[in-house]
Amino acid sequence: MATIKNARPLSPEKLFDFLKTGFADYINSELDSNLAIEYAHVFNEINVSFPEVIDGPALNIAVTDVELTVTLLAAESNYNAELLEENLIGFLEQQAT
């Protein structure tokens, strides 16, 4: 689990839009890959899934006015989910500051 302080408050809706429009390009550029990514947004929670490599949600982002908390849900996956988590955190740090 990682916590990122919001230098500028991000609503869950705004972060959801940032993810949909920019995260795929960011992570695929970083990993030199072409991962498919799906997002689910309910209230202040956003789940991030990589359906080609991990069954079910891989990561969860809890959004508050003060911080973003990233939780790895696919810790037991055969795929390197920690690498996906690191890249999500890098992307979120760019968006939150």
Summary of the structure (lengths in Angstrom):
residues: 97
radius of gyration: 12.3
end to end distance: 19.1
largest distance: 35.8
contacts: 273
relative contact order: 0.25
helix: 37%
strand: 28%
